[in-house]
Amino acid sequence: MDLRFLTPLTPEEQQAQGLDHAKPMALADRVRFSELDILRHVNNKAYLGWFETARVSYFDRLCARHFAGQPAPRSVLRNANVHYRREMVLDEPYITTARCLSFRNTSYVMEQQIWSDGLRATLEAVMVLRTPDGSAGYPLPESLKQQFIALDGAVPSQE
């Protein structure tokens, strides 16, 4: 199967590429020369950019509509934990995924993965929604919480 780059992949495309199971957001791309370090493998900073691209696509395509008719929230990366599993090199195709693991009133935890002939890196991030001026937390709409449960298999966390 040909891999479509920078376009959300279907569950069938994801599984055909060896992912353990389909995720709500999965984007494919290829390692570029500018992402390499002096040792000619992917610089750790590049992985963070790949994770961010998938995370923003996830929010834009799956979450933003739940705020229709309201001021758009600020989406803040509060903290992230990255685990680099295996190096990557020039021209390798890869898939970056994103899904919600759990949520609270104004925040949610994202699980992200990078796949290329197996799992290469993972990231777990806490995302916090803030009001447009940044002065207070912005509650997740009930419809978004229900989507997290139904689409991602997320679970509510205790405050």
N, C-alpha and C positions, 0 to 999 in steps of 0.2 A: 504494500500500500504506500502510495506517495504521501509524504508528510507535508501538510499545509502550514506555512509559516505565518506567525503573527495574526492568526485567526482562531477563535475558540474552536477546539476540537470536540467532536461528538464523543459520547461514551464508547462507541465502537472503534473509533480511531485511536482513542487512548489505550484501550485494551489490546488492539492490534500492535501497538508499539511497546507492549510489555509492562504497562503500569499495573500495579496490584489490583486496583479497582478504579473506576471512573470517578473523577472529581468534578465539582460544579464549574470550575474554571481550569482550563489547561491550554497553554499557548506554546507553540513550537517555534524554535529559531535555530540558528547555527552559530557556533563560536567564530568570532571575528578576530583578525590579527590584532586590532587595537585593544582587545581584552586579555592579551597575553602579558606575562611578566618576563623578566630577564631569563628565567629558566624555561621559557616557551610553553608554560602551562597557564591556565586561566588564573588571573589575579583574583584574590578573594573579594576585592571590591566589585568585580563584574557580577559575581553571584548576587550581591545585594541589589544591584540594578535589575537583574533578571527577576528577583523576587518582587521588587517594587513594581515593575511593569505588570506582572500578573495580579498583584494585590490591587493596583489602581483599576485594572480592567475588571476585576471581580466587583469592586465597589460600583464602578460606573455602570456595568451591565446588569448587576443583580441587586444592588442595594439602593441606588440613587432614586429609583422610581417610588420607593416607599416614603420619600420626603416631598413628593409633588404637592404644590400649593403651600409649602412651608419654606422658610429660609433654609438654604443648604447648610448642613453642619460642617464644621472643620473636622477632618478625620486625622487624628494624631497617632503616630507610631510611638507608643509609650516605652516599650522595651522589646527586644528581640534576642533570641538565642539561636545561633547558627551552628550546625554540625556539618563539617566538611568530611565526606566519606571517602571519596576517590577523586584524583585529579582529572581534569579535562584538558583537551588540546585543540589546536586549530582545526576548523571545519567540522567538528563533531556536531551533529544535530542533537538537540535536547528539547525536553518538554518541562515547562515550569507550571506547577499546579497551585491552586489555592482553595481552601474551604474553611468554614467556621467550625471550631470544635465546641465552644461554649460561649455563653453570653451572660451579661449582667444587665443592669438598667441603662447604663450609658457606655458600656464597653463590650468588646468581644475578643476572643482568642482565635487567631488564625493559625492553621497548619499549612505550611508550604513545602513543596518538594521539587527537586530537579532530578529528572530521569534521563539517562542516556545509556542504553545497554545496562540497565540496572539503576538503582538509586544512588545518586552522586552527592546530594546535599539536602539538608532539611533546615527549616526555620520555623520557630514557634514565636508568634508576635502577639502582643496585647495592643489592640487598637482602641482608642478612646475617642468618643464623639464629643465635641465642644460646640457651644453656641457660636454663631458667626463672629462675634467680637472676642471669643475665647475666654469670656469671663466665668462660664459655668458649664457643667455637664449638659449634654443634649440627650434626652431619653430616646432609646431605640423605639420606633413605632411597633405596636403589637403585630402588625402584618409582617414586619421584617423578622421579628422573633419567631413567628410561625414558619416563615420561609427557612430560617436557619435550621429549625427542627426538621421540616419536611424534606428540604433539598440537600442539606449538608449532614444531617444526622446529629446536629449539635444538641447540647443539653444545657438547660438553665443552671447557672452557678448561684450559690448562696452569696448574698451581699455581705 
